[in-house]
Amino acid sequence: MTEAAPEADAPEVVEVVDVPAMGRFEVHVDGALAGFTEYRERPGGVRAFPHTEVDPAYQGRGLAQRLIRDALDQTRAAHLSVLPYCPSVRGFIAKHPDYLDLVPPDRRAEFDLS
């Protein structure tokens, strides 16, 4: 008979949630806040992302990528454009050109995106 794996070996539960009252998306690991990306709603259906942060205790686990991807996916679903002022969001879009369409064409040069 095999023994059940200890709970310490259980996979982490990672969840990204939108917290509109705080103007940010948060990434939680096993219920604990691990990081966030802030946003500001702008006129004309635009969402600006000024800052992203992941707690040092959670860095190196791909959480920033997951956070930004989910935030952009939810922004796309809301039919909003993106202004990636945050270097992390801008870098993500540069590495994943399938998200470039979220940045208005007339603003891409401003963020060194083409």
BELJOGI-V126030 format. One line per field, one symbol per residue. burial: b if it has 9 or more other C-alpha atoms within 8 Angstrom, else e. Layout:
burial=???
This chain:
burial=eeeeeeeeeeeeeeebeebeeebbbbbbbeeeebbbbbbbeeeebbbbbbbbebeeebbeeebbebbbebbbeebbeeebbbbbbbeebbebbbeeeebbebbbeebbeebeee
